[in-house]
């Protein structure tokens, strides 16, 4: 099992970063998601929801949490191996909803429709990563794009507004995205929000 704690290598202290593995979206889909978010923001406001900047919206495959930089190379090798077994595919993006439900919203999302390759790849990736010390999620994988998170200070009235916005939503298909590489991102939390830095990309097989 690999350590997620800082250690020493070659006499130098190793740092710990927050990291996750995800698929990127196309600029066209990002633009349409931004339009949807802006429309919802005019109705719901910003006080009860923490909106995700459009450049930070990804299809997350695995949130790793704290990762020692000593573990990055093995994670890259796992990503390369898993990505190399799956052919590139397309996903469809559209509709909005909430987790755990519209009546008890905590996360506002845009939906993702994908072929079986996505679920199979995510499960295999998670299983391999679990072998080196990063436990699998307790909840089943449900592909989605996080538009906003409901704040802890949201009132019952705020939650009702979110539910009504979802129920009245006419957001349909926003478009499709060709998924041809998975990416390892570093996440740095700043007062102005998270900053994501791509550290590595593992290409999927092309047709």
C-alpha positions in Angstrom: 0.0 0.0 0.0 1.3 3.4 -0.9 1.4 6.2 1.6 -0.7 9.4 1.4 1.5 11.0 4.1 4.5 13.2 3.4 7.8 11.4 3.6 11.4 11.7 2.4 13.1 10.7 -0.9 16.7 11.4 -1.7 17.0 13.5 1.5 14.2 15.8 0.3 10.8 16.1 2.0 7.9 15.0 -0.3 4.9 17.2 -0.6 1.2 16.2 -0.6 -1.2 17.4 -3.1 -5.0 17.1 -3.6 -5.7 15.3 -6.9 -8.4 13.8 -9.0 -8.8 12.0 -12.4 -11.2 13.3 -14.9 -12.3 13.7 -18.5 -12.2 17.2 -20.1 -15.1 18.8 -21.9 -15.1 20.6 -25.3 -15.1 24.4 -25.5 -18.6 24.2 -27.1 -20.0 22.2 -24.2 -18.3 24.5 -21.7 -20.0 27.5 -23.3 -23.4 25.9 -23.2 -23.0 24.9 -19.6 -21.9 28.4 -18.8 -25.1 29.7 -20.4 -27.2 27.3 -18.4 -25.4 28.3 -15.1 -26.0 32.0 -15.9 -29.7 31.4 -16.5 -30.0 29.5 -13.3 -28.0 32.1 -11.4 -30.4 34.8 -12.3 -33.2 32.8 -10.7 -31.4 31.3 -7.8 -28.7 33.9 -7.0 -25.3 33.3 -5.5 -26.0 33.5 -1.8 -27.3 29.9 -1.4 -25.2 28.3 -4.1 -21.5 28.0 -4.7 -21.2 28.0 -8.5 -18.5 26.0 -10.3 -16.5 28.2 -12.7 -17.0 26.7 -16.2 -13.3 26.1 -16.7 -13.4 23.8 -13.6 -16.3 21.6 -14.8 -15.0 18.1 -15.6 -16.4 14.6 -15.7 -14.7 13.2 -12.6 -13.7 9.6 -12.7 -11.9 9.4 -9.3 -11.4 11.9 -6.6 -8.1 10.9 -4.9 -7.9 13.4 -2.1 -4.5 13.8 -0.5 -1.7 12.2 -2.6 2.0 12.1 -1.9 4.1 13.2 -4.8 6.0 9.9 -4.4 2.8 8.1 -5.6 2.3 10.1 -8.8 4.3 7.8 -11.0 2.4 4.6 -10.1 -0.9 6.5 -10.6 0.3 7.6 -14.0 1.1 4.0 -15.0 -2.3 2.8 -13.8 -4.0 5.6 -15.9 -1.9 4.7 -18.9 -2.7 1.0 -18.6 -6.4 1.5 -18.1 -6.9 4.2 -20.8 -5.0 2.1 -23.3 -7.6 -0.7 -23.0 -10.6 1.4 -24.0 -11.5 3.0 -27.3 -12.4 6.7 -27.4 -16.1 7.2 -27.2 -18.7 10.0 -27.1 -20.9 11.2 -24.2 -24.0 13.3 -24.4 -24.6 16.2 -22.0 -28.0 17.6 -21.1 -30.8 18.1 -18.5 -30.3 19.2 -14.9 -30.9 17.6 -11.6 -29.7 17.4 -8.0 -28.1 15.0 -5.5 -29.4 13.4 -3.5 -32.8 14.6 -4.9 -34.5 17.7 -6.2 -36.4 17.9 -2.9 -33.2 17.7 -0.8 -30.6 19.3 -3.1 -27.0 19.5 -2.1 -25.4 19.4 -5.6 -26.9 20.8 -8.7 -25.7 18.9 -11.8 -25.9 18.6 -15.6 -26.6 15.0 -16.7 -24.3 12.7 -18.7 -25.4 9.9 -21.0 -22.6 7.5 -21.9 -21.9 4.1 -23.4 -21.0 1.1 -21.2 -17.3 1.8 -21.7 -17.5 4.7 -19.3 -18.8 2.7 -16.3 -16.5 -0.2 -17.1 -13.4 2.1 -17.3 -14.3 3.9 -14.1 -14.8 0.7 -12.2 -11.6 -0.9 -13.5 -9.6 2.3 -12.8 -11.0 2.6 -9.2 -10.2 -1.1 -8.5 -6.6 -0.7 -9.6 -6.1 2.5 -7.7 -7.6 0.8 -4.6 -4.8 -1.8 -4.7 -2.3 1.0 -4.0 -4.1 2.5 -1.1 -6.9 4.8 -2.4 -10.2 3.2 -1.3 -13.2 3.1 -3.7 -16.2 5.3 -3.2 -19.0 4.0 -1.1 -21.6 5.4 -3.5 -22.1 3.9 -7.0 -20.6 5.9 -9.9 -23.1 8.3 -11.3 -21.6 10.4 -14.1 -22.5 14.0 -13.9 -21.1 17.6 -14.2 -21.3 19.7 -11.0 -22.8 23.1 -11.8 -23.1 24.3 -8.1 -23.1 23.2 -4.5 -25.8 24.3 -2.1 -24.3 26.1 0.9 -24.9 25.1 4.5 -26.6 28.5 5.1 -29.3 27.9 2.5 -32.8 28.4 3.9 -35.8 26.1 3.3 -37.0 28.8 0.9 -33.7 28.6 -1.0 -34.0 24.8 -1.3 -37.5 25.2 -2.5 -36.3 27.6 -5.3 -33.7 25.0 -6.4 -36.4 22.3 -6.5 -38.7 24.5 -8.5 -36.0 25.5 -10.9 -35.2 21.8 -11.6 -38.8 20.9 -12.0 -39.4 23.8 -14.5 -36.2 23.4 -16.3 -36.4 23.0 -20.1 -32.7 22.2 -20.5 -32.5 19.5 -23.1 -29.5 18.0 -25.0 -26.6 20.5 -24.9 -24.4 18.4 -27.2 -21.9 15.6 -27.4 -18.2 15.3 -26.4 -15.6 12.9 -27.8 -13.7 11.4 -24.8 -10.2 10.5 -25.9 -8.0 11.0 -22.9 -8.2 10.9 -19.1 -6.3 13.5 -17.1 -4.7 13.7 -13.6 -5.4 17.1 -12.0 -3.9 18.8 -9.0 -6.4 20.9 -7.1 -5.3 23.9 -5.1 -7.9 25.5 -2.8 -7.6 29.3 -2.7 -9.9 32.0 -1.1 -11.1 32.7 -4.6 -11.9 29.1 -5.4 -10.1 26.0 -6.6 -7.4 26.1 -9.2 -6.9 23.0 -11.2 -3.6 22.1 -12.9 -3.2 19.2 -15.3 -0.3 17.0 -14.4 -0.7 14.1 -16.8 -2.8 12.8 -19.7 -3.4 9.2 -20.7 -4.9 8.8 -24.2 -7.6 6.2 -24.9 -7.3 4.0 -28.0 -8.4 5.7 -31.2 -10.6 3.9 -33.7 
